[in-house]
Amino acid sequence: MSAQAAAITEFVLKVHSRCDLRCDHCYIYVHRDRTWKDRPRAISPGIAHLAAQRIAEHARDHGLHRVRVILHGGEPLLLGAERLRALLSDLRATVRPAAEIDLVLQSNGILLDEELCRLFVEHGVLVGISLDGDAAANDRHRRFRNGASSHAEVLRALELLRRPEFRPAYGGLLCTIDLANDPIAVYEALLEQRPPRIDLLLPHATWDDPPPRPGGAAAPYAAWLLAVYRRWVADGRPVPIRLFDSLRSAAAGGPSQTEAVGLDAIGLATIETDGAWEQADSLKTAFHGAAATGFHVRTHSLDEVAAHPGVAVQRQGAAALSATCRDCEVLAQCGGGLRAHRYRTGGGFDNPSVYCADLKELILSMRREPDTGRPAPIVAPAPALDALLDDLATGAGSAEAVRTLLDARAAVDRTLLIDTLAEADLPEPAARAWALLRRIDATAPEAAVPVWRHPWLRVWTMRYLDGVDKSGPDYLARLAGAAAVRAGVEAELPLPVRDGRIHLPGLGIATLATTAALATLTVEAGRCTLRAPGADPVEVRDGAGPGWRPVLRAGPEQWPVLLDDLDEQRDCHEWPAADRLTPAAALAWDARLRDAWAVLGREAPEYRPALRWGVHTVAPLAVNPGGARRSATHRDAFAAIGVAATDAPATAILLVHELQHVKLGALLDLCDLADPAYLGTVPVGWRPDPRPVEAALQGIYAHLAVADLWRRRPGAPARASFEDSRRWVLEAIDAVTGTRALNGEGQRFVAGVLATVDGWAAAGP
């Protein structure tokens, strides 16, 4: 947004300047720059705190809502768990009062252990691991100083990150391309590690030190990447690959996700272990001292860093590129490539990339490739489904199981909407909005993901199909508008105005002094503006502004949720939604959710990873005048629950109760647990009326978790509540089993729940 145009939002914090591997393609130790030799091995607490203060100061001055800090090296894990814990705590404590902070750590994984994984999950750190493929591919470059292979140690680290309790810290894989490695073998080896994301990097090179081109081939790196791209598309794009996603997004006029391609303004600075401010770290491949600014955290603010010519050039787009690049047909996608790769002695960076031919061939070939942009359907094979059922039947279930369910659910919701609207005769502006949303989905899929994961998407879709939704296609137009804002796609989209307001789902609400029926959303050059006749324009931004109220966020850093008091679709539960929250009420909700999270940490920490991934949205419900506690989940709501205000211990119970409904609802999208033709009902202890088998299974699973929490609380009332919930679970299991309506999956799931309850008795009170 405009307030952030000249701001720095991403920081590479060098916490250790040495490494325990000797990778022969490393730009820090084996390329032109040698400044690492004069740096302290580890950053001091004082320098780290000064850096955090500078970041917080910059965020406040520029109204930044969020910043990103990447812990880097050398090898950052050499800092050790104790010093990393202190550094992470200080970063959060210092920066968070000014802005939210996303923490990332890039590592070779050699030193990763359970203690570090717990630390990273606790602080919400995403860990990226460097892996170049299978053992043969990885060992071409990533070896220990004595020449020994590092591959087995890297796989051990990745096995840790895939464990359910540590999966939230798994950030992805970074792979440096080597033409000697088979591209499909590398791709398959990376997929085997089930990464949430893959980065494919061209090896650092310049015109002075060009990359190898066996046989003098003109564009061998394009050929290597295209082999992966075609297989990735054929597989249904099973995992985000940043280079490909960035090029697809830029093709639609959207943002790039990397400084390696595209024309986006980049706001990035590096802090070395001695406190020196530096430019992008990759410049070290060009020449000795290439990244230096001469600035230090003690003496120079980030505004001064942002004004440094080497940093400011990151924001100049095409104007900073050579004449050859500016005249090129693929300029908007290529963006001249990584700046470091343009260097030539005597000409500086005023050159095309040394990979110019490869980038151009890759982009033009991708434009010619057939790709509908539609992922392959998610089908769970029987062994995977069995493992999923067993995992969920333990009660809390793992974060990995929940993510699997919600990924499948998002694919179902996407397909449902596409199929619903495929033949629909949509009126304007909905037809125009739908075309824009499909374009974003095809060319910038990551920007469309929040639409498919929007909590109330299916609620609206089903209401629209049934003809009972009052907003009709207007809601679709606003969803597309929100996607355009996220993507940064240049667009001019008419949006319906209701009572002088325009709600952009998941972003916020604009108030315009107009009686007009339509306003225009304009997304252009990083600015997103709503305009209506006779009214002052309203800028859509991360923070609050004139006429703009952003969506509320609440909860602890480890579980930030959307606190939705705006969306009309949220009023879909058996209890009414609360009115729009006052600032004081929003703060109270934030404290309540933080306190409930802490209660779970003390009483039942294994439910927290599933809650973190399974519930993204909390819709406040109206408080019951009679004082009874209220919570609810709608079968069509995605990862969303409704909760009425109450104390933290009760809120913790309500959260896990509704979490179970979210999980089981997503499971029932994936498979049936009972014969759909069976129309009988069964008695249940928690309600006076008999329930259909599916509803009974929902109650069994919810009260399994409630009983699990009550059994851990001291005192006679808690014990009585535990016995009630446990009895209800067992009696309902007997009832649904007696119907003979359960299929094989249902029988397996119920048997697993029963084994969990029996395990409580074996473990004792």
ABEGO torsion letter per residue (X at the ends): XAAAAABBABBBBBABABBABBBAABAAAABABAAAAABBABBBAAAAAAAAAAAAAAAAAAGBABBBBBBBOEBAAAAEAAAAAAAAAAAAAAAAAABBBBBBBBBAGAABBAAAAAAAAAAGBBBBBBBAEBAAAAAAABBBAAGBBAAAAAAAAAAAAABAAAAAABAEBBBBBBAABBAAAAAAAAAAAGBABBBBBBBBBBAABBBBBBGGBABAAAAAAAAAAAAAAAAGGABBBAAAAAAAAAAAGBBBABAABEABBBBBBBBBAAGBBBBBAAAAAABBGAABAGBBAAABBAAAAAABAAAAAAAAEAAABBAAAAABAAAAAAGGEBAAAABBBGAEABBBBAAAAAAAAAAAAAAABBBAGBBBBBBBBAAAAAAAAAAAAAGAEBAAAAAAAAAAAAAAAAAAAAAAAAABBBBOAAAAAAAAAAAAAAABAAAAAAAAABAAAAAAAAAAAAGABAAEAAAAAAAAAAAAAAAGBBBBBBBBBBGGBBBBBGAEBBBBBBABABBBBBBBGGBBBBBBBGBBBBBBBABBBBGBBBBBBBEBAABBBBBBAABAAABABABBBBBBBBAAAAAAAAAAAAAAAAAAAAABAAAAAAAAAABABBBBBBBBAAGBBBBBBBAABBGBBBBBBBBAAAAAAAAAAAAAAAAAAAAAAABBABBAABABBBBBAABABBBBAAAAAAAAAAAAAAAAAAAABBEAAAAAAAAAAAAAAAAAAAAAAAAGABBAAAAAAAAAAAAAAAAAAAAEX
